[in-house]
Amino acid sequence: MLTRSEVVVSKSHYNEIANKYKLTKRERQLGFLKLVGFSNYRITQCYGISVMTVKKHFTHIYEKMFVHGRKEFVQLFEEEIKIV
């Protein structure tokens, strides 16, 4: 498994995968930041939203992608990128 700093994904690959799971524009934005290692707190600073709002977005993202947290989220992208 790759560490956060080793996860390299092009925006186009990311968008292909995000399309597959029907993520909204905001979910895509936040998901990409999480994928490249941003914490929830850092994401709140980027978008001026509360930590609870970020957590709610990730609840929706994880439900749509059938994962149960950041670790599975990153693993799913690692697997999907190998397929693309």
PDB file of N, CA, C and O in Angstrom:
ATOM      1  N   MET A   1       0.841  -1.182   0.000  1.00  0.00           N
ATOM      2  CA  MET A   1       0.000   0.000   0.000  1.00  0.00           C
ATOM      3  C   MET A   1       0.882   1.240   0.000  1.00  0.00           C
ATOM      4  O   MET A   1       1.924   1.269   0.655  1.00  0.00           O
ATOM      5  N   LEU A   2       0.465   2.252  -0.729  1.00  0.00           N
ATOM      6  CA  LEU A   2       1.211   3.498  -0.800  1.00  0.00           C
ATOM      7  C   LEU A   2       0.915   4.373   0.407  1.00  0.00           C
ATOM      8  O   LEU A   2      -0.182   4.330   0.964  1.00  0.00           O
ATOM      9  N   THR A   3       1.899   5.167   0.807  1.00  0.00           N
ATOM     10  CA  THR A   3       1.647   6.157   1.860  1.00  0.00           C
ATOM     11  C   THR A   3       1.009   7.375   1.211  1.00  0.00           C
ATOM     12  O   THR A   3       0.998   7.511  -0.013  1.00  0.00           O
ATOM     13  N   ARG A   4       0.474   8.265   2.055  1.00  0.00           N
ATOM     14  CA  ARG A   4      -0.176   9.456   1.512  1.00  0.00           C
ATOM     15  C   ARG A   4       0.750  10.243   0.597  1.00  0.00           C
ATOM     16  O   ARG A   4       0.321  10.715  -0.455  1.00  0.00           O
ATOM     17  N   SER A   5       1.996  10.388   0.975  1.00  0.00           N
ATOM     18  CA  SER A   5       2.922  11.178   0.163  1.00  0.00           C
ATOM     19  C   SER A   5       3.249  10.493  -1.160  1.00  0.00           C
ATOM     20  O   SER A   5       3.713  11.149  -2.093  1.00  0.00           O
ATOM     21  N   GLU A   6       3.015   9.190  -1.257  1.00  0.00           N
ATOM     22  CA  GLU A   6       3.317   8.453  -2.481  1.00  0.00           C
ATOM     23  C   GLU A   6       2.123   8.364  -3.437  1.00  0.00           C
ATOM     24  O   GLU A   6       2.271   7.938  -4.583  1.00  0.00           O
ATOM     25  N   VAL A   7       0.959   8.762  -2.970  1.00  0.00           N
ATOM     26  CA  VAL A   7      -0.220   8.695  -3.828  1.00  0.00           C
ATOM     27  C   VAL A   7      -0.097   9.763  -4.902  1.00  0.00           C
ATOM     28  O   VAL A   7      -0.087  10.960  -4.613  1.00  0.00           O
ATOM     29  N   VAL A   8      -0.003   9.315  -6.128  1.00  0.00           N
ATOM     30  CA  VAL A   8       0.090  10.242  -7.240  1.00  0.00           C
ATOM     31  C   VAL A   8      -1.056   9.912  -8.179  1.00  0.00           C
ATOM     32  O   VAL A   8      -1.155   8.802  -8.701  1.00  0.00           O
ATOM     33  N   VAL A   9      -1.905  10.881  -8.380  1.00  0.00           N
ATOM     34  CA  VAL A   9      -3.045  10.660  -9.258  1.00  0.00           C
ATOM     35  C   VAL A   9      -3.251  11.918 -10.084  1.00  0.00           C
ATOM     36  O   VAL A   9      -3.277  13.028  -9.553  1.00  0.00           O
ATOM     37  N   SER A  10      -3.397  11.732 -11.379  1.00  0.00           N
ATOM     38  CA  SER A  10      -3.659  12.887 -12.221  1.00  0.00           C
ATOM     39  C   SER A  10      -5.105  13.311 -12.022  1.00  0.00           C
ATOM     40  O   SER A  10      -5.959  12.500 -11.665  1.00  0.00           O
ATOM     41  N   LYS A  11      -5.364  14.573 -12.254  1.00  0.00           N
ATOM     42  CA  LYS A  11      -6.719  15.096 -12.107  1.00  0.00           C
ATOM     43  C   LYS A  11      -7.668  14.371 -13.063  1.00  0.00           C
ATOM     44  O   LYS A  11      -8.822  14.126 -12.711  1.00  0.00           O
ATOM     45  N   SER A  12      -7.204  14.027 -14.257  1.00  0.00           N
ATOM     46  CA  SER A  12      -8.087  13.347 -15.210  1.00  0.00           C
ATOM     47  C   SER A  12      -8.450  11.944 -14.732  1.00  0.00           C
ATOM     48  O   SER A  12      -9.604  11.533 -14.859  1.00  0.00           O
ATOM     49  N   HIS A  13      -7.480  11.197 -14.183  1.00  0.00           N
ATOM     50  CA  HIS A  13      -7.794   9.878 -13.625  1.00  0.00           C
ATOM     51  C   HIS A  13      -8.753  10.022 -12.457  1.00  0.00           C
ATOM     52  O   HIS A  13      -9.718   9.267 -12.333  1.00  0.00           O
ATOM     53  N   TYR A  14      -8.480  10.993 -11.606  1.00  0.00           N
ATOM     54  CA  TYR A  14      -9.344  11.219 -10.451  1.00  0.00           C
ATOM     55  C   TYR A  14     -10.774  11.501 -10.910  1.00  0.00           C
ATOM     56  O   TYR A  14     -11.723  10.939 -10.362  1.00  0.00           O
ATOM     57  N   ASN A  15     -10.932  12.369 -11.913  1.00  0.00           N
ATOM     58  CA  ASN A  15     -12.270  12.721 -12.391  1.00  0.00           C
ATOM     59  C   ASN A  15     -12.990  11.532 -13.022  1.00  0.00           C
ATOM     60  O   ASN A  15     -14.208  11.406 -12.890  1.00  0.00           O
ATOM     61  N   GLU A  16     -12.255  10.666 -13.701  1.00  0.00           N
ATOM     62  CA  GLU A  16     -12.873   9.455 -14.258  1.00  0.00           C
ATOM     63  C   GLU A  16     -13.478   8.604 -13.148  1.00  0.00           C
ATOM     64  O   GLU A  16     -14.602   8.116 -13.260  1.00  0.00           O
ATOM     65  N   ILE A  17     -12.717   8.439 -12.087  1.00  0.00           N
ATOM     66  CA  ILE A  17     -13.183   7.625 -10.961  1.00  0.00           C
ATOM     67  C   ILE A  17     -14.326   8.326 -10.239  1.00  0.00           C
ATOM     68  O   ILE A  17     -15.308   7.685  -9.863  1.00  0.00           O
ATOM     69  N   ALA A  18     -14.205   9.641 -10.043  1.00  0.00           N
ATOM     70  CA  ALA A  18     -15.267  10.412  -9.385  1.00  0.00           C
ATOM     71  C   ALA A  18     -16.563  10.337 -10.192  1.00  0.00           C
ATOM     72  O   ALA A  18     -17.647  10.249  -9.615  1.00  0.00           O
ATOM     73  N   ASN A  19     -16.461  10.372 -11.520  1.00  0.00           N
ATOM     74  CA  ASN A  19     -17.644  10.235 -12.379  1.00  0.00           C
ATOM     75  C   ASN A  19     -18.308   8.882 -12.172  1.00  0.00           C
ATOM     76  O   ASN A  19     -19.532   8.783 -12.088  1.00  0.00           O
ATOM     77  N   LYS A  20     -17.492   7.853 -12.093  1.00  0.00           N
ATOM     78  CA  LYS A  20     -18.006   6.494 -11.913  1.00  0.00           C
ATOM     79  C   LYS A  20     -18.882   6.395 -10.669  1.00  0.00           C
ATOM     80  O   LYS A  20     -19.897   5.697 -10.670  1.00  0.00           O
ATOM     81  N   TYR A  21     -18.486   7.100  -9.604  1.00  0.00           N
ATOM     82  CA  TYR A  21     -19.223   7.045  -8.341  1.00  0.00           C
ATOM     83  C   TYR A  21     -20.198   8.211  -8.159  1.00  0.00           C
ATOM     84  O   TYR A  21     -20.797   8.370  -7.095  1.00  0.00           O
ATOM     85  N   LYS A  22     -20.348   9.023  -9.208  1.00  0.00           N
ATOM     86  CA  LYS A  22     -21.322  10.120  -9.224  1.00  0.00           C
ATOM     87  C   LYS A  22     -21.127  11.117  -8.072  1.00  0.00           C
ATOM     88  O   LYS A  22     -22.085  11.518  -7.411  1.00  0.00           O
ATOM     89  N   LEU A  23     -19.871  11.505  -7.849  1.00  0.00           N
ATOM     90  CA  LEU A  23     -19.591  12.497  -6.817  1.00  0.00           C
ATOM     91  C   LEU A  23     -19.974  13.885  -7.322  1.00  0.00           C
ATOM     92  O   LEU A  23     -19.796  14.202  -8.498  1.00  0.00           O
ATOM     93  N   THR A  24     -20.502  14.706  -6.417  1.00  0.00           N
ATOM     94  CA  THR A  24     -20.834  16.088  -6.766  1.00  0.00           C
ATOM     95  C   THR A  24     -19.549  16.890  -6.943  1.00  0.00           C
ATOM     96  O   THR A  24     -18.459  16.415  -6.621  1.00  0.00           O
ATOM     97  N   LYS A  25     -19.687  18.103  -7.455  1.00  0.00           N
ATOM     98  CA  LYS A  25     -18.523  18.969  -7.639  1.00  0.00           C
ATOM     99  C   LYS A  25     -17.786  19.184  -6.315  1.00  0.00           C
ATOM    100  O   LYS A  25     -16.562  19.062  -6.267  1.00  0.00           O
ATOM    101  N   ARG A  26     -18.511  19.499  -5.245  1.00  0.00           N
ATOM    102  CA  ARG A  26     -17.877  19.740  -3.945  1.00  0.00           C
ATOM    103  C   ARG A  26     -17.251  18.453  -3.403  1.00  0.00           C
ATOM    104  O   ARG A  26     -16.156  18.488  -2.843  1.00  0.00           O
ATOM    105  N   GLU A  27     -17.930  17.333  -3.564  1.00  0.00           N
ATOM    106  CA  GLU A  27     -17.369  16.059  -3.111  1.00  0.00           C
ATOM    107  C   GLU A  27     -16.066  15.753  -3.847  1.00  0.00           C
ATOM    108  O   GLU A  27     -15.119  15.235  -3.255  1.00  0.00           O
ATOM    109  N   ARG A  28     -16.023  16.073  -5.131  1.00  0.00           N
ATOM    110  CA  ARG A  28     -14.798  15.866  -5.916  1.00  0.00           C
ATOM    111  C   ARG A  28     -13.660  16.729  -5.378  1.00  0.00           C
ATOM    112  O   ARG A  28     -12.532  16.264  -5.213  1.00  0.00           O
ATOM    113  N   GLN A  29     -13.977  17.993  -5.109  1.00  0.00           N
ATOM    114  CA  GLN A  29     -12.959  18.915  -4.605  1.00  0.00           C
ATOM    115  C   GLN A  29     -12.381  18.415  -3.286  1.00  0.00           C
ATOM    116  O   GLN A  29     -11.164  18.330  -3.122  1.00  0.00           O
ATOM    117  N   LEU A  30     -13.260  18.090  -2.356  1.00  0.00           N
ATOM    118  CA  LEU A  30     -12.811  17.663  -1.036  1.00  0.00           C
ATOM    119  C   LEU A  30     -12.127  16.298  -1.099  1.00  0.00           C
ATOM    120  O   LEU A  30     -11.125  16.071  -0.422  1.00  0.00           O
ATOM    121  N   GLY A  31     -12.665  15.402  -1.903  1.00  0.00           N
ATOM    122  CA  GLY A  31     -12.083  14.070  -2.036  1.00  0.00           C
ATOM    123  C   GLY A  31     -10.663  14.113  -2.574  1.00  0.00           C
ATOM    124  O   GLY A  31      -9.795  13.377  -2.106  1.00  0.00           O
ATOM    125  N   PHE A  32     -10.426  14.969  -3.551  1.00  0.00           N
ATOM    126  CA  PHE A  32      -9.081  15.080  -4.106  1.00  0.00           C
ATOM    127  C   PHE A  32      -8.100  15.570  -3.050  1.00  0.00           C
ATOM    128  O   PHE A  32      -6.987  15.057  -2.941  1.00  0.00           O
ATOM    129  N   LEU A  33      -8.520  16.569  -2.269  1.00  0.00           N
ATOM    130  CA  LEU A  33      -7.638  17.077  -1.213  1.00  0.00           C
ATOM    131  C   LEU A  33      -7.335  15.993  -0.185  1.00  0.00           C
ATOM    132  O   LEU A  33      -6.198  15.862   0.269  1.00  0.00           O
ATOM    133  N   LYS A  34      -8.344  15.223   0.178  1.00  0.00           N
ATOM    134  CA  LYS A  34      -8.137  14.127   1.136  1.00  0.00           C
ATOM    135  C   LYS A  34      -7.178  13.092   0.545  1.00  0.00           C
ATOM    136  O   LYS A  34      -6.297  12.580   1.236  1.00  0.00           O
ATOM    137  N   LEU A  35      -7.361  12.798  -0.723  1.00  0.00           N
ATOM    138  CA  LEU A  35      -6.528  11.789  -1.386  1.00  0.00           C
ATOM    139  C   LEU A  35      -5.052  12.176  -1.386  1.00  0.00           C
ATOM    140  O   LEU A  35      -4.182  11.314  -1.262  1.00  0.00           O
ATOM    141  N   VAL A  36      -4.769  13.466  -1.525  1.00  0.00           N
ATOM    142  CA  VAL A  36      -3.369  13.903  -1.553  1.00  0.00           C
ATOM    143  C   VAL A  36      -2.840  14.246  -0.166  1.00  0.00           C
ATOM    144  O   VAL A  36      -1.725  14.750  -0.034  1.00  0.00           O
ATOM    145  N   GLY A  37      -3.646  13.971   0.885  1.00  0.00           N
ATOM    146  CA  GLY A  37      -3.122  14.051   2.243  1.00  0.00           C
ATOM    147  C   GLY A  37      -3.598  15.188   3.118  1.00  0.00           C
ATOM    148  O   GLY A  37      -3.103  15.340   4.235  1.00  0.00           O
ATOM    149  N   PHE A  38      -4.541  15.996   2.653  1.00  0.00           N
ATOM    150  CA  PHE A  38      -5.042  17.086   3.485  1.00  0.00           C
ATOM    151  C   PHE A  38      -5.882  16.538   4.635  1.00  0.00           C
ATOM    152  O   PHE A  38      -6.645  15.588   4.457  1.00  0.00           O
ATOM    153  N   SER A  39      -5.739  17.133   5.799  1.00  0.00           N
ATOM    154  CA  SER A  39      -6.588  16.779   6.947  1.00  0.00           C
ATOM    155  C   SER A  39      -7.931  17.493   6.806  1.00  0.00           C
ATOM    156  O   SER A  39      -8.068  18.430   6.019  1.00  0.00           O
ATOM    157  N   ASN A  40      -8.918  17.039   7.575  1.00  0.00           N
ATOM    158  CA  ASN A  40     -10.215  17.726   7.568  1.00  0.00           C
ATOM    159  C   ASN A  40     -10.047  19.193   7.946  1.00  0.00           C
ATOM    160  O   ASN A  40     -10.664  20.071   7.343  1.00  0.00           O
ATOM    161  N   TYR A  41      -9.207  19.452   8.948  1.00  0.00           N
ATOM    162  CA  TYR A  41      -8.999  20.833   9.388  1.00  0.00           C
ATOM    163  C   TYR A  41      -8.414  21.682   8.266  1.00  0.00           C
ATOM    164  O   TYR A  41      -8.847  22.815   8.056  1.00  0.00           O
ATOM    165  N   ARG A  42      -7.443  21.149   7.551  1.00  0.00           N
ATOM    166  CA  ARG A  42      -6.827  21.895   6.437  1.00  0.00           C
ATOM    167  C   ARG A  42      -7.846  22.150   5.337  1.00  0.00           C
ATOM    168  O   ARG A  42      -7.835  23.213   4.716  1.00  0.00           O
ATOM    169  N   ILE A  43      -8.715  21.198   5.093  1.00  0.00           N
ATOM    170  CA  ILE A  43      -9.769  21.377   4.088  1.00  0.00           C
ATOM    171  C   ILE A  43     -10.707  22.505   4.511  1.00  0.00           C
ATOM    172  O   ILE A  43     -11.137  23.298   3.674  1.00  0.00           O
ATOM    173  N   THR A  44     -11.027  22.583   5.806  1.00  0.00           N
ATOM    174  CA  THR A  44     -11.897  23.677   6.283  1.00  0.00           C
ATOM    175  C   THR A  44     -11.250  25.022   6.014  1.00  0.00           C
ATOM    176  O   THR A  44     -11.939  25.983   5.672  1.00  0.00           O
ATOM    177  N   GLN A  45      -9.947  25.101   6.162  1.00  0.00           N
ATOM    178  CA  GLN A  45      -9.235  26.351   5.906  1.00  0.00           C
ATOM    179  C   GLN A  45      -9.279  26.725   4.423  1.00  0.00           C
ATOM    180  O   GLN A  45      -9.379  27.904   4.085  1.00  0.00           O
ATOM    181  N   CYS A  46      -9.206  25.745   3.555  1.00  0.00           N
ATOM    182  CA  CYS A  46      -9.230  26.006   2.111  1.00  0.00           C
ATOM    183  C   CYS A  46     -10.587  26.520   1.636  1.00  0.00           C
ATOM    184  O   CYS A  46     -10.656  27.395   0.773  1.00  0.00           O
ATOM    185  N   TYR A  47     -11.657  25.978   2.198  1.00  0.00           N
ATOM    186  CA  TYR A  47     -12.992  26.283   1.690  1.00  0.00           C
ATOM    187  C   TYR A  47     -13.847  27.130   2.621  1.00  0.00           C
ATOM    188  O   TYR A  47     -14.963  27.503   2.257  1.00  0.00           O
ATOM    189  N   GLY A  48     -13.349  27.440   3.814  1.00  0.00           N
ATOM    190  CA  GLY A  48     -14.111  28.281   4.734  1.00  0.00           C
ATOM    191  C   GLY A  48     -15.390  27.621   5.214  1.00  0.00           C
ATOM    192  O   GLY A  48     -16.402  28.293   5.411  1.00  0.00           O
ATOM    193  N   ILE A  49     -15.352  26.308   5.404  1.00  0.00           N
ATOM    194  CA  ILE A  49     -16.516  25.575   5.904  1.00  0.00           C
ATOM    195  C   ILE A  49     -16.140  24.910   7.224  1.00  0.00           C
ATOM    196  O   ILE A  49     -14.959  24.796   7.553  1.00  0.00           O
ATOM    197  N   SER A  50     -17.134  24.476   7.969  1.00  0.00           N
ATOM    198  CA  SER A  50     -16.872  23.883   9.284  1.00  0.00           C
ATOM    199  C   SER A  50     -16.371  22.445   9.154  1.00  0.00           C
ATOM    200  O   SER A  50     -16.557  21.794   8.126  1.00  0.00           O
ATOM    201  N   VAL A  51     -15.737  21.972  10.212  1.00  0.00           N
ATOM    202  CA  VAL A  51     -15.271  20.584  10.252  1.00  0.00           C
ATOM    203  C   VAL A  51     -16.461  19.636  10.119  1.00  0.00           C
ATOM    204  O   VAL A  51     -16.363  18.604   9.454  1.00  0.00           O
ATOM    205  N   MET A  52     -17.573  19.981  10.744  1.00  0.00           N
ATOM    206  CA  MET A  52     -18.767  19.125  10.650  1.00  0.00           C
ATOM    207  C   MET A  52     -19.258  19.026   9.205  1.00  0.00           C
ATOM    208  O   MET A  52     -19.701  17.963   8.772  1.00  0.00           O
ATOM    209  N   THR A  53     -19.181  20.123   8.463  1.00  0.00           N
ATOM    210  CA  THR A  53     -19.588  20.103   7.054  1.00  0.00           C
ATOM    211  C   THR A  53     -18.657  19.201   6.252  1.00  0.00           C
ATOM    212  O   THR A  53     -19.112  18.427   5.410  1.00  0.00           O
ATOM    213  N   VAL A  54     -17.367  19.297   6.510  1.00  0.00           N
ATOM    214  CA  VAL A  54     -16.398  18.428   5.825  1.00  0.00           C
ATOM    215  C   VAL A  54     -16.704  16.968   6.140  1.00  0.00           C
ATOM    216  O   VAL A  54     -16.733  16.128   5.241  1.00  0.00           O
ATOM    217  N   LYS A  55     -16.932  16.668   7.413  1.00  0.00           N
ATOM    218  CA  LYS A  55     -17.237  15.286   7.807  1.00  0.00           C
ATOM    219  C   LYS A  55     -18.504  14.783   7.121  1.00  0.00           C
ATOM    220  O   LYS A  55     -18.568  13.628   6.699  1.00  0.00           O
ATOM    221  N   LYS A  56     -19.511  15.647   7.010  1.00  0.00           N
ATOM    222  CA  LYS A  56     -20.767  15.258   6.355  1.00  0.00           C
ATOM    223  C   LYS A  56     -20.521  14.944   4.873  1.00  0.00           C
ATOM    224  O   LYS A  56     -21.048  13.968   4.341  1.00  0.00           O
ATOM    225  N   HIS A  57     -19.716  15.783   4.220  1.00  0.00           N
ATOM    226  CA  HIS A  57     -19.376  15.510   2.815  1.00  0.00           C
ATOM    227  C   HIS A  57     -18.686  14.147   2.688  1.00  0.00           C
ATOM    228  O   HIS A  57     -18.982  13.382   1.770  1.00  0.00           O
ATOM    229  N   PHE A  58     -17.769  13.849   3.608  1.00  0.00           N
ATOM    230  CA  PHE A  58     -17.067  12.566   3.519  1.00  0.00           C
ATOM    231  C   PHE A  58     -17.980  11.393   3.854  1.00  0.00           C
ATOM    232  O   PHE A  58     -17.787  10.295   3.332  1.00  0.00           O
ATOM    233  N   THR A  59     -18.955  11.607   4.703  1.00  0.00           N
ATOM    234  CA  THR A  59     -19.958  10.562   4.938  1.00  0.00           C
ATOM    235  C   THR A  59     -20.643  10.219   3.620  1.00  0.00           C
ATOM    236  O   THR A  59     -20.816   9.045   3.290  1.00  0.00           O
ATOM    237  N   HIS A  60     -21.032  11.249   2.866  1.00  0.00           N
ATOM    238  CA  HIS A  60     -21.693  11.027   1.573  1.00  0.00           C
ATOM    239  C   HIS A  60     -20.742  10.380   0.561  1.00  0.00           C
ATOM    240  O   HIS A  60     -21.126   9.459  -0.160  1.00  0.00           O
ATOM    241  N   ILE A  61     -19.510  10.869   0.515  1.00  0.00           N
ATOM    242  CA  ILE A  61     -18.522  10.303  -0.413  1.00  0.00           C
ATOM    243  C   ILE A  61     -18.304   8.821  -0.119  1.00  0.00           C
ATOM    244  O   ILE A  61     -18.345   7.990  -1.026  1.00  0.00           O
ATOM    245  N   TYR A  62     -18.076   8.499   1.141  1.00  0.00           N
ATOM    246  CA  TYR A  62     -17.803   7.110   1.522  1.00  0.00           C
ATOM    247  C   TYR A  62     -19.004   6.213   1.234  1.00  0.00           C
ATOM    248  O   TYR A  62     -18.835   5.068   0.815  1.00  0.00           O
ATOM    249  N   GLU A  63     -20.217   6.726   1.457  1.00  0.00           N
ATOM    250  CA  GLU A  63     -21.419   5.941   1.140  1.00  0.00           C
ATOM    251  C   GLU A  63     -21.491   5.659  -0.354  1.00  0.00           C
ATOM    252  O   GLU A  63     -21.752   4.526  -0.758  1.00  0.00           O
ATOM    253  N   LYS A  64     -21.264   6.674  -1.176  1.00  0.00           N
ATOM    254  CA  LYS A  64     -21.338   6.506  -2.626  1.00  0.00           C
ATOM    255  C   LYS A  64     -20.273   5.541  -3.145  1.00  0.00           C
ATOM    256  O   LYS A  64     -20.488   4.830  -4.126  1.00  0.00           O
ATOM    257  N   MET A  65     -19.126   5.529  -2.473  1.00  0.00           N
ATOM    258  CA  MET A  65     -18.011   4.711  -2.938  1.00  0.00           C
ATOM    259  C   MET A  65     -17.920   3.371  -2.213  1.00  0.00           C
ATOM    260  O   MET A  65     -17.021   2.574  -2.480  1.00  0.00           O
ATOM    261  N   PHE A  66     -18.854   3.128  -1.297  1.00  0.00           N
ATOM    262  CA  PHE A  66     -18.924   1.865  -0.554  1.00  0.00           C
ATOM    263  C   PHE A  66     -17.644   1.582   0.232  1.00  0.00           C
ATOM    264  O   PHE A  66     -17.153   0.453   0.248  1.00  0.00           O
ATOM    265  N   VAL A  67     -17.105   2.626   0.887  1.00  0.00           N
ATOM    266  CA  VAL A  67     -15.926   2.482   1.743  1.00  0.00           C
ATOM    267  C   VAL A  67     -16.275   2.971   3.141  1.00  0.00           C
ATOM    268  O   VAL A  67     -17.310   3.606   3.348  1.00  0.00           O
ATOM    269  N   HIS A  68     -15.399   2.669   4.102  1.00  0.00           N
ATOM    270  CA  HIS A  68     -15.696   2.984   5.500  1.00  0.00           C
ATOM    271  C   HIS A  68     -14.652   3.878   6.148  1.00  0.00           C
ATOM    272  O   HIS A  68     -14.450   3.803   7.360  1.00  0.00           O
ATOM    273  N   GLY A  69     -13.995   4.706   5.384  1.00  0.00           N
ATOM    274  CA  GLY A  69     -13.020   5.618   5.965  1.00  0.00           C
ATOM    275  C   GLY A  69     -11.925   5.980   4.983  1.00  0.00           C
ATOM    276  O   GLY A  69     -11.887   5.495   3.852  1.00  0.00           O
ATOM    277  N   ARG A  70     -11.020   6.859   5.453  1.00  0.00           N
ATOM    278  CA  ARG A  70      -9.958   7.372   4.599  1.00  0.00           C
ATOM    279  C   ARG A  70      -9.074   6.263   4.036  1.00  0.00           C
ATOM    280  O   ARG A  70      -8.720   6.283   2.857  1.00  0.00           O
ATOM    281  N   LYS A  71      -8.726   5.310   4.869  1.00  0.00           N
ATOM    282  CA  LYS A  71      -7.834   4.234   4.424  1.00  0.00           C
ATOM    283  C   LYS A  71      -8.448   3.471   3.248  1.00  0.00           C
ATOM    284  O   LYS A  71      -7.782   3.249   2.236  1.00  0.00           O
ATOM    285  N   GLU A  72      -9.704   3.075   3.379  1.00  0.00           N
ATOM    286  CA  GLU A  72     -10.374   2.355   2.286  1.00  0.00           C
ATOM    287  C   GLU A  72     -10.569   3.257   1.072  1.00  0.00           C
ATOM    288  O   GLU A  72     -10.487   2.795  -0.066  1.00  0.00           O
ATOM    289  N   PHE A  73     -10.826   4.541   1.311  1.00  0.00           N
ATOM    290  CA  PHE A  73     -10.978   5.526   0.235  1.00  0.00           C
ATOM    291  C   PHE A  73      -9.703   5.567  -0.610  1.00  0.00           C
ATOM    292  O   PHE A  73      -9.768   5.488  -1.837  1.00  0.00           O
ATOM    293  N   VAL A  74      -8.556   5.690   0.038  1.00  0.00           N
ATOM    294  CA  VAL A  74      -7.271   5.733  -0.664  1.00  0.00           C
ATOM    295  C   VAL A  74      -7.006   4.403  -1.369  1.00  0.00           C
ATOM    296  O   VAL A  74      -6.552   4.391  -2.513  1.00  0.00           O
ATOM    297  N   GLN A  75      -7.286   3.285  -0.696  1.00  0.00           N
ATOM    298  CA  GLN A  75      -7.075   1.969  -1.305  1.00  0.00           C
ATOM    299  C   GLN A  75      -7.919   1.802  -2.561  1.00  0.00           C
ATOM    300  O   GLN A  75      -7.450   1.259  -3.561  1.00  0.00           O
ATOM    301  N   LEU A  76      -9.161   2.267  -2.510  1.00  0.00           N
ATOM    302  CA  LEU A  76     -10.035   2.155  -3.673  1.00  0.00           C
ATOM    303  C   LEU A  76      -9.432   2.904  -4.855  1.00  0.00           C
ATOM    304  O   LEU A  76      -9.426   2.392  -5.975  1.00  0.00           O
ATOM    305  N   PHE A  77      -8.926   4.109  -4.618  1.00  0.00           N
ATOM    306  CA  PHE A  77      -8.309   4.860  -5.708  1.00  0.00           C
ATOM    307  C   PHE A  77      -7.061   4.165  -6.228  1.00  0.00           C
ATOM    308  O   PHE A  77      -6.819   4.152  -7.435  1.00  0.00           O
ATOM    309  N   GLU A  78      -6.274   3.594  -5.345  1.00  0.00           N
ATOM    310  CA  GLU A  78      -5.086   2.850  -5.789  1.00  0.00           C
ATOM    311  C   GLU A  78      -5.496   1.718  -6.723  1.00  0.00           C
ATOM    312  O   GLU A  78      -4.872   1.508  -7.764  1.00  0.00           O
ATOM    313  N   GLU A  79      -6.542   0.991  -6.351  1.00  0.00           N
ATOM    314  CA  GLU A  79      -7.023  -0.127  -7.169  1.00  0.00           C
ATOM    315  C   GLU A  79      -7.614   0.362  -8.484  1.00  0.00           C
ATOM    316  O   GLU A  79      -7.340  -0.206  -9.542  1.00  0.00           O
ATOM    317  N   GLU A  80      -8.423   1.411  -8.420  1.00  0.00           N
ATOM    318  CA  GLU A  80      -9.075   1.940  -9.624  1.00  0.00           C
ATOM    319  C   GLU A  80      -8.057   2.494 -10.617  1.00  0.00           C
ATOM    320  O   GLU A  80      -8.219   2.337 -11.827  1.00  0.00           O
ATOM    321  N   ILE A  81      -7.015   3.138 -10.111  1.00  0.00           N
ATOM    322  CA  ILE A  81      -6.003   3.719 -10.993  1.00  0.00           C
ATOM    323  C   ILE A  81      -5.276   2.621 -11.760  1.00  0.00           C
ATOM    324  O   ILE A  81      -4.895   2.822 -12.913  1.00  0.00           O
ATOM    325  N   LYS A  82      -5.081   1.471 -11.138  1.00  0.00           N
ATOM    326  CA  LYS A  82      -4.435   0.344 -11.820  1.00  0.00           C
ATOM    327  C   LYS A  82      -5.297  -0.157 -12.973  1.00  0.00           C
ATOM    328  O   LYS A  82      -4.779  -0.661 -13.969  1.00  0.00           O
ATOM    329  N   ILE A  83      -6.614  -0.018 -12.833  1.00  0.00           N
ATOM    330  CA  ILE A  83      -7.554  -0.490 -13.851  1.00  0.00           C
ATOM    331  C   ILE A  83      -7.649   0.493 -15.005  1.00  0.00           C
ATOM    332  O   ILE A  83      -7.733   0.086 -16.164  1.00  0.00           O
ATOM    333  N   VAL A  84      -7.636   1.803 -14.693  1.00  0.00           N
ATOM    334  CA  VAL A  84      -7.855   2.854 -15.704  1.00  0.00           C
ATOM    335  C   VAL A  84      -6.763   2.888 -16.723  1.00  0.00           C
ATOM    336  O   VAL A  84      -6.797   3.710 -17.637  1.00  0.00           O
TER     337      VAL A  84
END
